[in-house]
Amino acid sequence: MSEDMEKNRTAIYKTRLEEFRDKLGREMSLIFVQELLAAFPESEIYLVGGAVRDAAQGEGKQKDFDFVVRNVLPETLEKFLAERGEVVLVGRNFGVYKFIPTGIKLEEAIDVALPRTEHSLGAGGGYRDFEVQSDPNMAVEDDLARRDFTVNAMALDLRNGKIVDPFHGLEDLDAKVLRAVGEPEARFKEDYSRMLRALRFAAQFGFTIEGKTFLAIQDLIRHINDERQRGGKKERVVPYETVAKELLKTFWRNPVRALDLYESSGALYELMPEIFSLRGCPQPLNFHSEGDVWTHTKMALANFELEKFKKQFGEERPRAEVVMAVLFHDLGKPLTMKTPERDGTDRIRFDGHDVAGALAAEEICRRLKLDSLPEDSALRVEPKRVKQMIEKHMLLVQGNIDEMRPSTIEKYFFNSNFPGESLLQLTFADALATIPEVGEPDLTNFYAMKKRIEGLRVLVKERDRLPKPILDGDEIMKRFKIKPGKKVGELIMVLREAQLSGQVGAEDEAIKERKNKGFEVLKKYLENIR
């Protein structure tokens, strides 16, 4: 990039930050900033961290705000904040206050901190392995020096609009380079989770990880599973909860780039080594001309970005559980593969790979605690739901969709205990990545299933709620004088098929009339099987 272009880009970043500063002044939840500046003329307040980075890039609405306050004593700052909202002090030496202004609803508390330094207590790699010392008179540049990457080590002075950028973060932001502050090895030894954070930023923002920084990740990633003794017990240096949060954010944002980064950095080998079995696992050419299972999986992950996928499911990004289900959906193929040469089969076969893969995927999800994120988060991954999806990802190719029982469709697509919509997203991404030797990917069964699902919705009063069964087991046993057992379940299923096929009357008919029709259906069925 020429010097003039670089100056122009820097000017754009500075303009965006100035506009963002003006916007902050109008933000109701941040009125305290202007009040603090007015109350303490010698004070300095800086916006720091990710909010500065994102504002410079022109990102949308900011949710997380981190402020550093200079030249105000800690007890004075705490009293000032307490008069304006709820305050929680995070460690006396930390000098960090979690602040929620009175009358304001926030997703997360605002961080208000004194400038501080962090000194590693050794090369333990845990994010708590620091001696932290705050000092209201410390230069903000010294505070920024403790941060992880140059693009996160910038501060916006909210009194005068000056940008404090001692490590040239704006230049790296412009070049889309992720570079550690200072020596990369030292930064990562302070906190091994920073390596996963680097992979996330690279995937999320399209950054290239600077050479020395990436080499340090490759060298130190083997420590991501380190354990230590604490209180007579073994514990992970980087908790699985932290691993899960970083991993899911990375794969959810950009799954193909995430897979590439995790593979090349060594993180994949350390955290999900099972995935490597997909590489070099052959597939029958007539069904999968795209290549081995690894190639097929990457193509399936890439399909989330296709307009065809978005047209089918909307612009909103699929939940992380769908992304991880696609990543894991063919884990069973290497486990079940049979070949003509070795096993005498007619072609390469993967009989039962759906079940085997579901079990393997569930084990990975549980091991990595992918369900440790908040229940309402799009990033949370439930091992059971991933298992269910993968077990049934071949549902659409295991029979004639037009002949499938309505109760089967109800079981998988109108059942709150089964992730039906997520299964459809998985099967669609999978089908688009299945390239036959001749022709295009075959989506016939997918569209046939969608048609069947829509047909059943005619019976639905509200979305994803089918009509209640007309008769229960007690009524059936009493009418036909049969005892509890398999026969009752069989009759309940027969009646359900008839109900979902519209053979026992419409929902608006009298319930007594519909029950009589139900009894007639069962009577005819029993007569036919005698």
Secondary structure, 3 states (H helix, E strand, C coil): CCHHHHHHHHHHHHHHHHHHHHHHCCCHHHHHHHHHHHHCCCCEEEEECHHHHHHHCCCCCCCCCEEEEECCCHHHHHHHHHCCEEEEEECCCCCEEEEEECCCCCCCCEEEECCEEEEECCCCCCCCCEEEEECCCCCHHHHHCCCCEHHHCCEEECCCCCEECCCCHHHHHHHCEECECCCHHHHHHHCCHHHHHHHHHHHHHCCEECHHHHHHHHHHHHHHHCEEEECCEEEECCCHHHHHHHHHHHHHHCHHHHHHHHHHHCHHHHHCHHHHHHCCCCCCCCCCCCCCHHHHHHHHHHHHHCHHHHHHHCCCCCCHHHHHHHHHCCCHHHHHCECHHHHCCCCCECCCHHHHHHHHHHHHHHHCCCCCCCCCCCCCCCHHHHHHHHHCCCHHHCCCHHHCCHHHHHHHHCCCCCCHHHHHHHHHHHHHCCCCCCCCCCCHHHHHHHHHHHHHHHHCCECCECCCCCCCHHHHHHHHCCCCCHHHHHHHHHHHHHHHCCCCCCCCCCHHHHHHHHHHHHHHHHHHHC
